[in-house]
Amino acid sequence: MLSTGSIRPRLSLSKPQTIADWYNLSPILNVANWVLDSDGVGVVAAASSLMSVLYGVGANGKITNSMRFTSGTVDLRVMARLLTNQNASSRNDATYYWAGVTGTNFRLGKVVNGTFTTLATVAYTLSVNNWATFTLQCVGSSLVATIDDGITALTTLSASDSDIPGGGVFGFRSGPTNSCNIKCRSLVVEEVP
């Protein structure tokens, strides 16, 4: 029996998996043609503002993802509670929470019907080709995001927001506005009871 504070794994992918294991997570939004990295570290995608891998989990969940950018403008993000308006003509009408490095900042924010709002931010520089582990946990209205690149001390951002109460999927992407080549070597999505 799980204790109240335990976390139950729902999905875990790492470098030994096949591209089908990665690609099939995102049948709707993955338009970036993910392929296995040549050295078997994970996946690599061509520069695109719509590259994403998504996985469904409950409203309360956590994503942990190890990523790096190899070229372009740094823009790496993990997402939670992502919902899309399937009747819209554009994917810009999505709604979700996100955490990531954009330019020279680590940010925690939300997108509601395509409108971006930053909830917390701190100056942060991520070097090209440097692996970093991103987490984003949503429990009720409590949001906590971390980044650990093995060089800078663990950085944490938190906020309280109830605009996106639950549902949706968890995942990661680059963009949505910058062209960035990214690699990923592990992805863990967990449900938090």
C-alpha positions in Angstrom: 0.0 0.0 0.0 1.3 3.5 -0.9 1.7 6.0 1.8 0.2 9.4 1.4 3.4 11.1 0.4 4.7 8.4 -2.0 5.1 8.9 -5.7 4.0 6.1 -8.1 6.0 5.8 -11.3 3.9 5.8 -14.4 6.4 6.0 -17.2 10.2 5.8 -17.5 12.1 6.0 -20.7 15.9 6.1 -21.1 18.6 5.6 -23.7 18.1 1.9 -24.4 14.5 2.4 -25.7 13.6 2.5 -29.4 12.5 5.5 -31.2 9.0 4.0 -31.4 8.8 4.1 -27.6 9.5 7.8 -27.7 7.6 8.8 -30.7 4.4 7.0 -29.9 4.0 9.1 -26.7 3.0 12.1 -28.8 0.7 11.2 -31.7 -0.9 14.6 -31.9 1.9 17.2 -31.3 5.1 15.4 -32.3 5.9 16.9 -35.7 9.7 17.1 -35.3 10.6 13.6 -36.6 12.5 12.4 -33.5 15.3 9.9 -34.2 17.7 8.0 -32.0 20.9 9.8 -31.4 23.9 8.4 -33.2 25.7 7.6 -29.9 22.6 6.0 -28.3 22.2 8.7 -25.7 18.6 9.5 -26.4 16.7 11.4 -29.1 17.6 14.3 -31.2 15.3 16.5 -33.3 15.7 19.0 -36.1 15.2 22.6 -35.2 11.5 23.2 -34.8 9.2 25.2 -32.6 6.8 22.3 -32.2 9.0 19.4 -31.1 7.4 17.6 -28.2 7.0 14.3 -26.4 3.9 14.0 -24.2 2.5 11.4 -21.8 -0.9 11.4 -19.9 -1.0 11.2 -16.2 -3.3 12.5 -13.5 -3.9 16.1 -12.5 -1.3 15.8 -9.7 2.0 14.7 -11.2 5.7 15.3 -11.7 8.0 15.2 -14.8 11.7 14.7 -14.6 13.6 15.1 -17.8 17.3 15.2 -18.7 17.9 17.4 -21.8 20.6 19.5 -23.5 20.6 21.9 -26.4 23.2 21.4 -29.1 22.6 24.5 -31.3 20.3 27.4 -31.8 18.7 29.6 -29.1 18.4 27.8 -25.8 14.8 27.1 -25.1 14.1 23.8 -23.2 10.9 23.2 -21.4 9.0 20.6 -19.4 5.2 20.9 -19.4 2.4 19.8 -17.1 -1.4 19.6 -17.4 -1.2 20.4 -21.2 -4.6 20.7 -22.9 -5.2 21.6 -26.5 -8.2 23.0 -28.2 -8.9 20.3 -30.8 -11.3 22.6 -32.6 -8.8 25.4 -33.0 -7.1 26.1 -36.3 -3.8 26.6 -34.4 -1.9 24.7 -31.6 -1.3 28.2 -30.2 -4.5 27.8 -28.2 -2.9 25.3 -25.9 -3.1 25.6 -22.1 -0.4 24.3 -19.7 2.1 25.0 -17.0 5.8 25.0 -18.0 9.3 25.3 -16.6 12.5 25.7 -18.5 15.5 27.7 -19.6 14.8 30.4 -22.1 17.7 32.6 -23.1 19.5 33.5 -19.8 16.6 32.7 -17.4 15.1 29.7 -15.7 11.3 30.3 -15.6 8.1 28.8 -14.3 5.1 29.9 -16.1 1.7 29.1 -17.6 0.0 29.3 -21.0 -3.7 29.8 -21.0 -5.4 29.7 -24.4 -2.0 30.7 -26.0 -1.3 33.6 -23.7 2.1 33.3 -21.8 2.4 34.4 -18.2 5.6 34.1 -16.1 5.0 33.1 -12.5 8.6 33.0 -11.3 12.0 33.6 -12.8 15.7 33.7 -11.9 18.8 34.5 -14.0 20.3 31.2 -15.3 22.8 30.4 -18.1 22.8 26.9 -19.6 25.9 26.1 -21.7 25.6 24.4 -25.1 25.9 20.6 -24.9 25.6 20.6 -21.1 23.1 18.0 -19.8 20.5 19.4 -17.3 17.8 17.7 -15.3 14.5 19.6 -15.2 11.6 18.8 -12.9 8.1 20.2 -12.7 5.6 19.1 -10.1 2.0 20.1 -9.8 -0.1 19.2 -6.8 -3.3 21.1 -6.5 -2.4 24.8 -7.0 1.2 24.2 -5.8 3.9 24.3 -8.6 7.5 23.5 -8.0 10.2 23.5 -10.7 13.9 22.6 -10.4 17.0 22.5 -12.7 20.3 20.8 -12.0 23.1 21.0 -14.5 25.8 19.6 -12.3 27.7 22.9 -12.4 25.4 25.5 -10.9 23.8 24.8 -7.5 20.3 23.2 -7.7 17.9 26.0 -8.6 14.2 25.9 -7.4 11.2 28.0 -8.4 7.8 27.8 -6.9 4.4 29.4 -7.4 0.8 29.0 -6.5 -1.8 29.1 -9.3 -5.2 27.6 -9.9 -5.9 28.6 -13.5 -5.2 25.0 -14.8 -6.8 22.7 -12.2 -6.0 19.3 -13.7 -6.2 16.9 -16.5 -4.0 17.1 -19.6 -0.6 15.5 -20.2 3.0 16.0 -19.1 5.9 16.2 -21.5 8.8 18.3 -22.9 9.5 20.5 -25.9 11.7 23.2 -27.3 10.1 26.5 -28.3 7.5 27.5 -28.9 9.1 30.5 -30.5 12.9 29.7 -30.7 14.6 27.3 -33.1 16.6 24.9 -30.9 18.2 21.5 -31.5 17.7 19.4 -28.4 18.6 16.0 -27.1 17.0 14.0 -24.3 18.3 10.9 -22.6 15.7 10.2 -20.0 12.1 11.0 -19.2 10.2 10.0 -16.0 6.5 10.9 -15.6 5.0 10.2 -12.2 1.6 10.5 -10.6 1.6 12.2 -7.2 -1.3 10.9 -5.0 
